[in-house]
Amino acid sequence: MPKMKDLDWPGFTKFSGKEIYAGVGADFLAWGKKFVQRLVAAQLMSGGDWPDDFKILALNNKLEGPALAFFDKMLPKWVAESNTVEHVMDRMLGFYSTKVPVSKAMDLMSETKPSNKTWTEHFQYLVYVAERAGCPDQFVLQCLCDSAPEHVKRAMLTRLDSSRVDYIQPAWELVAFAAEYEISSGKTHARSGVSRSGRGGFGGRGGHGSQGGRGQGFVGRVDAGGDRACWGCGKEGHMKRDCPGEKTPKGGKVTLAVSSACTTRGLADDGVWILDSGSSVHLVNDESLLRDTVDYVDSWSTANGGMLSVTKRGTVELRTVVDGSESHVDLTNVYYSKGVINNIISYGLLEEKGVYLTRLNKKSYVMLESDERRIFEVRRANGVLLVDTLGGCGKQERVNAVMAAVESGGISADAVTECTLLELHNRLGHLAFDTLERMADAPGSGVKLTSRVRLNCLTCAQGKQHKVNQSKKDTGQNAPVDKIGGVICSDIKGPMTPRDRHGNRYMINFVDHSSNYVRAFLAKNKVEATKKFEHFLVFFEKEYNCRIHVLRTDGGGEYMNVEDFCRATGVRRQVSEAKNQASNGKAERMHRTILNMACCMLFASGLPLKFWGYAVEYAAYVLNRSACSANPRRMSPIEVLTGKCPDMAGIVTFGSPCTVYRDQARGPGSQGPRWA
């Protein structure tokens, strides 16, 4: 049995029900998981499973404050429902729910960072709220930038790499950058990593608490140098404020050099300018871009310790496209230097004129703060912010240049694209190969086929697969269709309304595949109909001196009744595939032929519909003696079977009146009528 001392759990934090952060909840779920872990461990230490009453007592012992008062009030009601600790904890979880709606979480996370909170504390707050709302890590990075003060936000956007998908790590790097940026700019209000008061209980060094979230592993003191890398020069062992590269020689300007790796990756282009937050001046490497040029000879030191010589100063007119519209910007005080690899726009000088970097609709812009006019579109490539310009010529000049190149033969009208037939097949939506060859061979198509090999296309097989047309003639590979009695096809029709004069509702036919001879039987049900095959087999084999080899039908269950009879008589069974009745089509089509004739005979005779049974049998009788286009020389089925032309003299119109002799001895007398 457990003892009271087993409830003494050193170091376990009691649950009070107070919110860690305002509006987020008390997070009973996380606390409850820790409680269950300690409860299991305590039971193992005591040597057995505890009763539910003692487990509930353990839960009561680990509550305090408002949570304990609420628990004591509601416990009798909960125990009456179910006396288990799981049920009680589920009720507590329902009251202390920590699920935050995404819309509310976005509002909380987008609030501007309080000035009395460190960046570490603010980052922990964002991660905590995102976890409770189930928001993706991308929300943390986005809200970190949105909640930053304006002067820090603009600097953070210059460091943001939108191509990365490990969102928590870049967010933590921006936290460290923001803390150093505030320190270096003199706008910090609280020492990083020290929690004074405010959002919940994440106290201690570096903002660590007992209930950290996804970002806890990334959080540390941002003012501790250690092996941290300087975001200015990228070297470890110091921060930007102590960076030796930031020391300005007396009387000179400092220009942050751009790595030559940018050139090797295709960024050295007159139409591409680098937006550099570390450069103190605008620089160009092409003197022809300057206007109102004046001589200006000076030498400046660069961040890597080298010297940069400038010889000219002037104004550059930049033509850019912003959201599809052409924009003109005059950039003043631009210096020319041969030693500059890339054209550079100083972001610091833009800020002095009220122009800032912002992000709207997943795109970055340089925007004028006074009227929010977008001046440049900014993109990121190889870790560098770039501004694309029109290379010093307007729209009309570019059109004229293209037209001049065409007229001078710079663009050949005979230029063609070479590709294989299969490549063209893929490019043009998997058209037929014959069509593609005709299109490519047409004059002026602009396409030359280097290979006309027609390889099998798996995509066409997947997308264009269809059912192959059924052969109109039985090949006889699986049954002797050319022998009389070799294959007998059969099918059942019904139930039909009304019943005939004998109560029959079903019609079953048997068709000889070789001679097209047909015999129609009538039956009251399907089982009785299939039994008619026994009569047909005996009649057909005796009448025409042949042997039936195969009975071919559909997969109807009624034909199971003849399986034993077929095995006993040596008749092989063939069943047509489901949804593919063409293999038994001779019997299927014979139904239509017989019923068409029967309907016509009934309508012409004026007899009631209940005479349809007689009409069906008479139609089969006539068909067996009529010319058949499926037989050689259009012979009738009887002629094929017997070798003699059938006598047609005995066939009369269906429903014709007739008389039958009546025996006088059995009638009313010798003077009565002799016919009926």
Secondary structure per residue as TSV (DSSP state, phi and psi in degrees):
chain	resnum	aa	ss	phi	psi
A	1	M	-	360.0	141.7
A	2	P	-	-71.5	154.9
A	3	K	-	-118.3	163.7
A	4	M	G	-63.7	-28.6
A	5	K	G	-68.5	-18.4
A	6	D	G	-70.4	-14.5
A	7	L	G	-87.7	0.4
A	8	D	-	-87.0	104.7
A	9	W	-	-113.2	95.2
A	10	P	T	-62.0	136.9
A	11	G	T	81.3	-2.2
A	12	F	-	-84.0	126.4
A	13	T	-	-80.1	130.1
A	14	K	-	-78.8	153.5
A	15	F	B	-95.6	124.9
A	16	S	-	-107.0	-14.7
A	17	G	-	87.7	0.7
A	18	K	-	-81.6	146.0
A	19	E	-	-73.0	137.1
A	20	I	S	-71.9	-43.6
A	21	Y	B	-127.6	142.6
A	22	A	T	-61.4	128.9
A	23	G	T	85.4	0.3
A	24	V	T	-105.3	-27.5
A	25	G	B	108.8	169.3
A	26	A	-	-89.3	-8.4
A	27	D	-	59.8	58.1
A	28	F	H	-68.0	-27.6
A	29	L	H	-61.9	-48.1
A	30	A	H	-64.9	-41.9
A	31	W	H	-65.5	-39.7
A	32	G	H	-63.1	-36.5
A	33	K	H	-63.5	-40.4
A	34	K	H	-66.7	-37.2
A	35	F	H	-63.4	-44.4
A	36	V	H	-63.1	-39.8
A	37	Q	H	-61.7	-45.6
A	38	R	H	-68.4	-33.5
A	39	L	H	-65.4	-43.5
A	40	V	H	-62.9	-42.3
A	41	A	H	-64.5	-40.4
A	42	A	H	-65.6	-37.5
A	43	Q	H	-65.5	-39.6
A	44	L	H	-65.1	-39.0
A	45	M	H	-66.9	-33.7
A	46	S	H	-84.0	-11.2
A	47	G	T	96.1	15.0
A	48	G	S	175.9	173.1
A	49	D	-	-76.2	139.8
A	50	W	-	-88.8	150.9
A	51	P	-	-65.2	157.2
A	52	D	H	-62.6	-33.8
A	53	D	H	-62.5	-39.8
A	54	F	H	-73.2	-32.8
A	55	K	H	-64.7	-41.0
A	56	I	H	-65.2	-36.7
A	57	L	H	-63.6	-39.0
A	58	A	H	-63.1	-40.2
A	59	L	H	-64.2	-41.8
A	60	N	H	-62.2	-35.1
A	61	N	H	-71.6	-19.1
A	62	K	T	-103.4	13.3
A	63	L	B	-108.4	155.9
A	64	E	-	-153.2	165.8
A	65	G	H	63.1	-143.4
A	66	P	H	-60.0	-33.2
A	67	A	H	-65.1	-39.5
A	68	L	H	-67.6	-40.6
A	69	A	H	-63.9	-42.5
A	70	F	H	-66.1	-38.8
A	71	F	H	-63.6	-46.0
A	72	D	H	-63.4	-33.6
A	73	K	H	-73.7	-38.3
A	74	M	H	-94.1	-12.1
A	75	L	H	-58.9	-46.4
A	76	P	H	-56.8	-39.9
A	77	K	H	-67.5	-41.4
A	78	W	H	-67.5	-40.5
A	79	V	H	-66.1	-34.5
A	80	A	H	-64.3	-31.1
A	81	E	H	-74.0	-47.3
A	82	S	-	-162.9	123.2
A	83	N	-	-89.3	61.0
A	84	T	S	-132.7	148.7
A	85	V	H	-68.7	-28.6
A	86	E	H	-64.0	-42.3
A	87	H	H	-66.6	-40.7
A	88	V	H	-64.8	-43.1
A	89	M	H	-67.2	-34.1
A	90	D	H	-64.5	-38.2
A	91	R	H	-66.9	-39.8
A	92	M	H	-63.8	-40.1
A	93	L	H	-65.1	-36.1
A	94	G	H	-63.9	-31.6
A	95	F	H	-82.6	-43.4
A	96	Y	S	-97.3	54.8
A	97	S	-	-69.2	137.9
A	98	T	-	-112.2	10.4
A	99	K	-	-75.6	117.8
A	100	V	-	-104.1	128.3
A	101	P	-	-58.6	147.1
A	102	V	H	-61.8	-38.9
A	103	S	H	-63.2	-41.7
A	104	K	H	-68.0	-39.2
A	105	A	H	-61.9	-40.6
A	106	M	H	-63.9	-38.4
A	107	D	H	-64.9	-42.7
A	108	L	H	-66.7	-41.6
A	109	M	H	-76.0	-20.3
A	110	S	T	-89.0	-4.5
A	111	E	S	-65.3	144.3
A	112	T	-	-61.1	138.9
A	113	K	-	-60.0	126.2
A	114	P	-	-60.6	144.4
A	115	S	T	-69.6	-22.9
A	116	N	T	-90.9	8.8
A	117	K	S	-112.9	141.1
A	118	T	-	-76.0	164.3
A	119	W	H	-66.0	-32.5
A	120	T	H	-64.1	-45.9
A	121	E	H	-63.4	-40.1
A	122	H	H	-66.1	-39.2
A	123	F	H	-64.3	-43.2
A	124	Q	H	-61.4	-38.0
A	125	Y	H	-63.3	-44.1
A	126	L	H	-64.0	-42.9
A	127	V	H	-64.6	-40.7
A	128	Y	H	-63.3	-46.7
A	129	V	H	-65.4	-40.8
A	130	A	H	-62.5	-38.6
A	131	E	H	-65.6	-41.5
A	132	R	H	-69.0	-27.2
A	133	A	H	-94.1	-8.4
A	134	G	T	73.1	25.6
A	135	C	-	-78.3	148.7
A	136	P	-	-69.8	162.8
A	137	D	H	-60.8	-25.9
A	138	Q	H	-61.3	-31.5
A	139	F	H	-65.0	-35.7
A	140	V	H	-62.5	-46.1
A	141	L	H	-64.4	-42.6
A	142	Q	H	-65.0	-46.4
A	143	C	H	-71.2	-26.9
A	144	L	H	-61.9	-42.3
A	145	C	H	-72.6	-40.3
A	146	D	H	-67.1	-32.0
A	147	S	T	-87.9	-3.6
A	148	A	S	-75.3	149.1
A	149	P	-	-57.9	155.4
A	150	E	H	-58.0	-43.6
A	151	H	H	-67.8	-29.3
A	152	V	H	-83.4	-35.6
A	153	K	H	-60.3	-42.9
A	154	R	H	-63.8	-39.0
A	155	A	H	-69.3	-37.0
A	156	M	H	-66.5	-36.4
A	157	L	H	-64.9	-29.1
A	158	T	H	-70.1	-21.2
A	159	R	H	-97.1	-10.2
A	160	L	-	-74.4	127.8
A	161	D	-	-108.0	101.5
A	162	S	T	-72.4	-10.1
A	163	S	T	-81.8	-15.3
A	164	R	-	-79.7	145.0
A	165	V	-	-114.8	-5.0
A	166	D	-	-88.8	79.3
A	167	Y	-	-66.1	-31.9
A	168	I	H	-68.2	-42.1
A	169	Q	H	-63.0	-47.6
A	170	P	H	-61.3	-33.2
A	171	A	H	-64.3	-42.0
A	172	W	H	-67.5	-36.5
A	173	E	H	-63.4	-37.4
A	174	L	H	-68.4	-32.7
A	175	V	H	-62.3	-46.9
A	176	A	H	-63.3	-40.6
A	177	F	H	-64.1	-43.5
A	178	A	H	-63.6	-39.8
A	179	A	H	-63.9	-44.7
A	180	E	H	-67.6	-36.6
A	181	Y	H	-64.2	-41.8
A	182	E	H	-65.8	-37.9
A	183	I	H	-66.4	-45.2
A	184	S	H	-69.7	-30.0
A	185	S	H	-89.8	-4.2
A	186	G	T	76.9	17.5
A	187	K	-	-111.3	14.2
A	188	T	-	-78.7	148.4
A	189	H	-	-119.2	-9.0
A	190	A	S	-151.1	143.6
A	191	R	-	-69.6	131.6
A	192	S	T	-62.4	141.9
A	193	G	T	84.9	-2.3
A	194	V	-	-111.5	121.2
A	195	S	-	-94.5	120.3
A	196	R	-	-91.5	-56.9
A	197	S	S	-167.3	175.3
A	198	G	S	122.8	-127.1
A	199	R	S	-69.8	89.2
A	200	G	S	76.5	-161.1
A	201	G	S	-109.8	43.5
A	202	F	-	-92.9	68.1
A	203	G	-	-89.0	-168.5
A	204	G	S	89.7	177.5
A	205	R	G	-68.4	137.6
A	206	G	G	69.4	9.5
A	207	G	G	76.5	12.7
A	208	H	-	-77.3	142.5
A	209	G	-	-134.3	-178.4
A	210	S	T	-82.6	-7.6
A	211	Q	T	-128.3	53.5
A	212	G	-	-72.7	167.3
A	213	G	-	-116.9	-147.2
A	214	R	T	-63.6	-29.4
A	215	G	T	-90.1	2.3
A	216	Q	G	-62.6	-36.3
A	217	G	G	-69.0	-16.4
A	218	F	G	-97.0	-8.2
A	219	V	-	-90.7	134.7
A	220	G	-	-159.5	-176.5
A	221	R	-	-74.5	123.0
A	222	V	T	-83.6	-10.6
A	223	D	T	-98.4	5.6
A	224	A	-	-94.5	116.1
A	225	G	-	-60.8	-63.3
A	226	G	T	50.6	-132.0
A	227	D	T	-101.1	20.8
A	228	R	-	-66.3	147.8
A	229	A	B	-96.0	140.8
A	230	C	-	-71.4	131.0
A	231	W	T	-81.0	-1.9
A	232	G	T	-85.8	-56.4
A	233	C	T	-106.2	-13.3
A	234	G	-	87.2	-1.0
A	235	K	-	-88.6	154.7
A	236	E	B	-92.2	162.1
A	237	G	S	100.8	-9.0
A	238	H	S	-155.2	167.2
A	239	M	-	-105.5	173.9
A	240	K	G	-63.1	-35.4
A	241	R	G	-65.3	-23.3
A	242	D	G	-105.6	10.9
A	243	C	-	-67.4	127.0
A	244	P	G	-66.3	-23.9
A	245	G	G	-70.2	-13.4
A	246	E	G	-89.9	-5.9
A	247	K	-	-72.3	120.1
A	248	T	-	-92.4	124.5
A	249	P	-	-62.3	145.3
A	250	K	T	-62.7	127.1
A	251	G	T	85.2	5.0
A	252	G	-	-124.8	161.4
A	253	K	-	-97.9	155.2
A	254	V	E	-112.3	130.3
A	255	T	E	-119.7	122.9
A	256	L	-	-74.8	118.4
A	257	A	-	-72.9	146.9
A	258	V	-	-97.3	136.7
A	259	S	-	-60.7	143.2
A	260	S	T	-69.2	-11.6
A	261	A	H	-62.2	-24.8
A	262	C	H	-63.3	-36.4
A	263	T	H	-68.2	-42.0
A	264	T	H	-68.0	-15.9
A	265	R	T	-101.2	13.7
A	266	G	T	91.8	18.9
A	267	L	-	-94.3	-11.3
A	268	A	-	-78.4	91.0
A	269	D	-	-144.2	136.6
A	270	D	T	-61.4	-26.0
A	271	G	T	-88.3	-1.4
A	272	V	E	-116.8	124.7
A	273	W	E	-114.3	142.9
A	274	I	E	-93.5	128.0
A	275	L	E	-89.9	105.3
A	276	D	E	-112.8	120.6
A	277	S	S	-79.2	-11.6
A	278	G	S	-98.2	-10.6
A	279	S	B	-84.0	138.0
A	280	S	S	-93.0	-7.8
A	281	V	S	-142.9	162.4
A	282	H	E	-83.5	137.5
A	283	L	E	-134.0	145.1
A	284	V	E	-132.0	156.8
A	285	N	S	-112.4	9.4
A	286	D	-	-129.5	112.1
A	287	E	G	-65.4	-26.0
A	288	S	G	-68.9	-15.2
A	289	L	G	-76.7	-17.8
A	290	L	-	-83.0	146.9
A	291	R	E	-130.6	162.5
A	292	D	E	52.2	46.4
A	293	T	E	-76.8	139.7
A	294	V	E	-130.5	152.6
A	295	D	E	-72.0	137.1
A	296	Y	E	-151.9	104.3
A	297	V	E	-105.4	122.6
A	298	D	E	-161.9	163.7
A	299	S	E	-129.5	131.9
A	300	W	E	-122.9	151.6
A	301	S	E	-88.1	145.7
A	302	T	E	-104.3	171.3
A	303	A	T	-66.6	-27.2
A	304	N	T	-89.4	11.5
A	305	G	S	91.7	-5.3
A	306	G	-	-83.3	-179.7
A	307	M	E	-118.4	143.8
A	308	L	E	-123.3	121.4
A	309	S	E	-99.7	131.3
A	310	V	E	-116.4	147.1
A	311	T	E	-127.0	-19.0
A	312	K	E	-136.1	157.8
A	313	R	E	-142.2	142.1
A	314	G	E	-171.5	-159.7
A	315	T	E	-118.4	140.5
A	316	V	E	-117.6	128.9
A	317	E	E	-93.2	116.8
A	318	L	E	-101.2	128.6
A	319	R	E	-110.2	119.1
A	320	T	E	-129.3	166.4
A	321	V	E	-112.7	120.4
A	322	V	E	-119.1	114.3
A	323	D	T	53.4	39.5
A	324	G	T	87.7	-6.1
A	325	S	E	-112.0	141.4
A	326	E	E	-78.0	134.9
A	327	S	E	-125.1	141.7
A	328	H	E	-114.1	129.6
A	329	V	E	-133.1	129.8
A	330	D	E	-95.2	118.7
A	331	L	E	-102.5	111.8
A	332	T	E	-92.7	164.1
A	333	N	E	53.4	54.1
A	334	V	E	-102.2	131.7
A	335	Y	E	-105.8	143.5
A	336	Y	E	-103.6	132.4
A	337	S	-	-146.2	134.3
A	338	K	T	-68.5	-25.4
A	339	G	T	-81.1	-1.4
A	340	V	-	-85.4	128.3
A	341	I	S	-78.1	-42.4
A	342	N	S	-123.4	152.0
A	343	N	E	-71.4	133.7
A	344	I	E	-126.1	134.2
A	345	I	E	-106.8	124.9
A	346	S	E	-79.6	116.7
A	347	Y	H	-70.1	-30.6
A	348	G	H	-62.1	-41.9
A	349	L	H	-66.7	-35.0
A	350	L	H	-64.5	-39.5
A	351	E	H	-63.3	-36.3
A	352	E	H	-62.9	-25.1
A	353	K	T	-99.7	14.9
A	354	G	T	78.5	27.0
A	355	V	E	-114.3	127.4
A	356	Y	E	-132.0	158.4
A	357	L	E	-88.5	131.9
A	358	T	E	-141.3	169.8
A	359	R	E	-131.2	124.9
A	360	L	E	-135.5	132.6
A	361	N	T	52.1	45.3
A	362	K	T	64.9	21.8
A	363	K	E	-132.4	148.5
A	364	S	E	-100.9	139.9
A	365	Y	E	-135.6	153.7
A	366	V	E	-99.1	117.8
A	367	M	E	-122.8	141.5
A	368	L	E	-79.0	122.5
A	369	E	T	-67.2	-32.5
A	370	S	T	-65.0	-46.4
A	371	D	T	-121.2	9.3
A	372	E	T	56.3	33.8
A	373	R	E	-83.7	133.4
A	374	R	E	-84.6	122.0
A	375	I	E	-97.3	-48.0
A	376	F	E	-126.6	149.4
A	377	E	E	-93.8	136.1
A	378	V	E	-117.9	134.8
A	379	R	E	-126.4	162.8
A	380	R	E	-114.1	133.7
A	381	A	E	-146.1	128.3
A	382	N	T	56.6	33.2
A	383	G	T	78.4	12.0
A	384	V	E	-122.9	139.3
A	385	L	E	-82.3	129.1
A	386	L	E	-124.9	148.4
A	387	V	E	-120.8	121.0
A	388	D	E	-89.2	128.7
A	389	T	-	-116.6	174.8
A	390	L	-	-89.7	19.2
A	391	G	T	67.2	25.4
A	392	G	T	85.2	7.4
A	393	C	-	-134.0	145.4
A	394	G	-	-81.5	-177.1
A	395	K	H	-62.8	-44.4
A	396	Q	H	-66.7	-37.2
A	397	E	H	-64.4	-38.0
A	398	R	H	-67.2	-38.7
A	399	V	H	-63.8	-42.9
A	400	N	H	-63.6	-37.4
A	401	A	H	-66.2	-40.2
A	402	V	H	-66.2	-43.4
A	403	M	H	-63.7	-38.7
A	404	A	H	-65.7	-38.3
A	405	A	H	-65.7	-37.8
A	406	V	H	-66.3	-45.3
A	407	E	H	-65.7	-31.7
A	408	S	T	-85.4	1.1
A	409	G	T	87.5	10.8
A	410	G	S	-64.4	-29.5
A	411	I	S	-116.6	117.5
A	412	S	-	-78.5	131.5
A	413	A	T	-73.6	-16.3
A	414	D	T	-93.5	6.6
A	415	A	-	-64.5	134.5
A	416	V	-	-129.0	159.7
A	417	T	E	-101.1	126.2
A	418	E	E	-97.2	132.6
A	419	C	E	-160.5	165.5
A	420	T	E	-84.6	165.6
A	421	L	H	-62.9	-37.2
A	422	L	H	-68.8	-38.0
A	423	E	H	-63.8	-42.7
A	424	L	H	-65.7	-35.5
A	425	H	H	-60.1	-42.4
A	426	N	H	-70.9	-38.1
A	427	R	H	-68.7	-34.1
A	428	L	T	-101.2	36.4
A	429	G	T	68.7	28.6
A	430	H	S	63.0	45.5
A	431	L	-	-68.2	165.8
A	432	A	-	-65.1	146.5
A	433	F	H	-62.6	-38.8
A	434	D	H	-60.8	-43.2
A	435	T	H	-63.5	-41.6
A	436	L	H	-64.8	-40.9
A	437	E	H	-64.7	-40.3
A	438	R	H	-64.9	-39.4
A	439	M	H	-66.6	-43.1
A	440	A	H	-69.5	-33.5
A	441	D	H	-80.3	-10.4
A	442	A	S	-68.5	141.9
A	443	P	T	-60.5	136.6
A	444	G	T	78.7	12.2
A	445	S	-	-71.4	-24.7
A	446	G	-	76.5	12.0
A	447	V	E	-128.3	134.3
A	448	K	E	-122.5	123.2
A	449	L	E	-83.6	122.6
A	450	T	E	-90.0	-17.2
A	451	S	E	-151.0	134.1
A	452	R	-	-111.3	21.8
A	453	V	-	-69.4	129.2
A	454	R	-	-98.2	88.4
A	455	L	-	-80.0	153.7
A	456	N	-	-67.8	132.0
A	457	C	-	-104.3	114.6
A	458	L	H	-66.3	-34.8
A	459	T	H	-63.0	-41.0
A	460	C	H	-64.3	-38.2
A	461	A	H	-63.9	-35.4
A	462	Q	H	-75.4	-39.4
A	463	G	H	-92.6	-21.5
A	464	K	S	-115.3	11.0
A	465	Q	-	-61.4	136.4
A	466	H	-	-147.9	167.9
A	467	K	-	-76.8	130.9
A	468	V	-	-70.2	141.8
A	469	N	-	-60.0	136.2
A	470	Q	-	-70.8	136.7
A	471	S	-	-63.0	137.9
A	472	K	S	-79.9	-7.4
A	473	K	S	-135.6	133.1
A	474	D	-	-72.3	125.2
A	475	T	-	-72.9	-20.9
A	476	G	-	79.2	13.3
A	477	Q	S	-70.7	-29.8
A	478	N	S	-106.8	-3.6
A	479	A	S	-160.5	149.2
A	480	P	-	-78.9	75.5
A	481	V	T	-71.6	-17.2
A	482	D	T	-86.6	-6.0
A	483	K	S	-96.8	143.7
A	484	I	T	-67.8	124.2
A	485	G	T	81.3	0.7
A	486	G	T	-63.1	-44.5
A	487	V	E	-134.2	124.4
A	488	I	E	-110.2	119.2
A	489	C	E	-94.9	141.4
A	490	S	E	-142.0	147.9
A	491	D	E	-155.0	151.9
A	492	I	E	-109.1	139.0
A	493	K	E	-120.7	131.2
A	494	G	-	144.8	176.9
A	495	P	-	-75.3	145.0
A	496	M	-	-111.6	146.7
A	497	T	S	-121.6	134.1
A	498	P	S	-83.8	174.7
A	499	R	-	-66.9	154.9
A	500	D	-	-80.1	-174.9
A	501	R	T	-65.3	-17.6
A	502	H	T	-106.4	10.3
A	503	G	-	82.9	13.3
A	504	N	-	-81.7	142.1
A	505	R	-	-125.3	-8.5
A	506	Y	E	-121.9	148.9
A	507	M	E	-128.0	131.4
A	508	I	E	-124.5	135.0
A	509	N	E	-117.6	155.1
A	510	F	E	-129.4	121.9
A	511	V	E	-120.3	126.5
A	512	D	E	-77.4	122.1
A	513	H	T	-65.2	-31.3
A	514	S	T	-79.0	-46.1
A	515	S	T	-102.5	-9.4
A	516	N	-	65.1	21.2
A	517	Y	-	-69.0	138.1
A	518	V	E	-129.2	141.9
A	519	R	E	-130.5	125.6
A	520	A	E	-108.7	132.5
A	521	F	E	-119.6	152.9
A	522	L	E	-112.9	145.4
A	523	A	E	-151.2	158.5
A	524	K	S	-83.5	-23.4
A	525	N	S	-148.8	173.7
A	526	K	H	-69.4	-38.7
A	527	V	H	-62.4	-44.8
A	528	E	H	-64.3	-33.5
A	529	A	H	-65.4	-44.3
A	530	T	H	-68.8	-26.8
A	531	K	H	-65.8	-17.5
A	532	K	H	-65.4	-17.8
A	533	F	H	-62.8	-33.2
A	534	E	H	-61.8	-42.4
A	535	H	H	-67.5	-40.2
A	536	F	H	-65.2	-42.0
A	537	L	H	-60.9	-48.2
A	538	V	H	-62.9	-44.5
A	539	F	H	-64.2	-46.8
A	540	F	H	-67.8	-45.2
A	541	E	H	-66.2	-38.6
A	542	K	H	-73.6	-40.7
A	543	E	H	-69.7	-38.9
A	544	Y	H	-117.7	12.9
A	545	N	T	53.4	55.0
A	546	C	-	-140.0	-179.0
A	547	R	-	-130.2	134.0
A	548	I	-	-84.6	126.3
A	549	H	-	-100.5	-42.2
A	550	V	E	-133.2	136.3
A	551	L	E	-110.5	115.3
A	552	R	E	-108.2	123.2
A	553	T	E	-139.0	178.3
A	554	D	-	-83.4	-172.8
A	555	G	S	-88.8	21.8
A	556	G	-	-62.5	141.6
A	557	G	G	-68.1	-19.7
A	558	E	G	-65.2	-24.1
A	559	Y	G	-78.8	-3.8
A	560	M	G	-64.8	-21.3
A	561	N	G	-69.4	-21.1
A	562	V	G	-100.0	1.8
A	563	E	H	-60.4	-48.0
A	564	D	H	-64.1	-40.1
A	565	F	H	-64.1	-39.8
A	566	C	H	-65.6	-41.2
A	567	R	H	-64.7	-38.3
A	568	A	H	-68.8	-32.8
A	569	T	H	-97.9	-0.5
A	570	G	T	78.7	23.3
A	571	V	-	-93.6	125.6
A	572	R	E	-81.4	141.9
A	573	R	E	-101.3	136.8
A	574	Q	E	-126.4	130.3
A	575	V	E	-117.7	126.8
A	576	S	-	-70.6	153.2
A	577	E	-	-70.3	153.3
A	578	A	T	-64.8	141.3
A	579	K	T	60.1	20.4
A	580	N	-	-145.8	73.9
A	581	Q	G	-87.0	5.0
A	582	A	G	-63.6	-30.1
A	583	S	G	-66.4	-21.7
A	584	N	G	-110.0	27.8
A	585	G	H	-66.8	-26.0
A	586	K	H	-64.4	-41.6
A	587	A	H	-74.1	-36.6
A	588	E	H	-61.9	-45.6
A	589	R	H	-71.4	-28.0
A	590	M	H	-65.7	-31.3
A	591	H	H	-58.2	-46.7
A	592	R	H	-63.9	-42.3
A	593	T	H	-62.3	-46.1
A	594	I	H	-66.1	-45.8
A	595	L	H	-68.7	-33.6
A	596	N	H	-61.0	-45.5
A	597	M	H	-65.9	-40.8
A	598	A	H	-63.9	-41.8
A	599	C	H	-62.8	-43.8
A	600	C	H	-63.2	-40.9
A	601	M	H	-67.3	-38.4
A	602	L	H	-65.8	-45.0
A	603	F	H	-65.5	-38.1
A	604	A	H	-70.9	-33.5
A	605	S	H	-82.2	-22.3
A	606	G	T	77.7	10.4
A	607	L	-	-75.4	156.4
A	608	P	-	-63.8	160.2
A	609	L	G	-65.6	-20.8
A	610	K	G	-69.6	-5.4
A	611	F	G	-88.9	11.5
A	612	W	H	-62.9	-28.6
A	613	G	H	-62.5	-43.8
A	614	Y	H	-64.8	-39.0
A	615	A	H	-64.7	-38.3
A	616	V	H	-64.7	-47.4
A	617	E	H	-64.9	-38.2
A	618	Y	H	-68.9	-35.8
A	619	A	H	-63.4	-42.0
A	620	A	H	-63.6	-38.5
A	621	Y	H	-61.8	-43.4
A	622	V	H	-68.6	-42.3
A	623	L	H	-61.3	-38.8
A	624	N	H	-64.9	-18.6
A	625	R	T	-111.2	9.2
A	626	S	S	-105.3	156.0
A	627	A	-	-62.8	139.7
A	628	C	-	-124.8	124.0
A	629	S	T	-68.8	-19.3
A	630	A	T	-80.2	-13.6
A	631	N	S	-94.8	155.7
A	632	P	G	-58.3	136.4
A	633	R	G	55.3	25.3
A	634	R	G	56.1	36.7
A	635	M	-	-71.6	153.1
A	636	S	-	-76.2	157.4
A	637	P	H	-56.9	-39.6
A	638	I	H	-63.3	-39.0
A	639	E	H	-66.2	-38.0
A	640	V	H	-64.6	-39.4
A	641	L	H	-76.0	-39.2
A	642	T	H	-105.2	-18.4
A	643	G	S	80.3	4.9
A	644	K	S	-120.4	145.8
A	645	C	-	-73.5	129.9
A	646	P	-	-69.0	149.6
A	647	D	-	-83.4	120.1
A	648	M	-	-95.8	-1.9
A	649	A	T	-67.0	-27.9
A	650	G	T	-84.4	-3.2
A	651	I	-	-85.8	125.0
A	652	V	-	-120.6	172.9
A	653	T	-	-68.7	134.4
A	654	F	T	-63.8	133.1
A	655	G	T	86.7	7.1
A	656	S	-	-69.3	142.7
A	657	P	-	-69.4	143.8
A	658	C	-	-147.4	162.4
A	659	T	-	-119.9	149.7
A	660	V	-	-127.5	132.7
A	661	Y	B	-66.0	136.7
A	662	R	-	-114.8	131.1
A	663	D	-	-65.8	127.8
A	664	Q	G	-68.7	-31.5
A	665	A	G	-64.6	-26.0
A	666	R	G	-101.0	-0.6
A	667	G	S	-91.6	-167.4
A	668	P	S	-73.5	-10.6
A	669	G	-	153.9	171.4
A	670	S	T	-68.0	-19.9
A	671	Q	T	-90.6	-1.0
A	672	G	S	-78.7	172.1
A	673	P	-	-65.2	142.1
A	674	R	S	-96.3	13.2
A	675	W	B	-139.9	162.0
A	676	A	-	-140.4	360.0
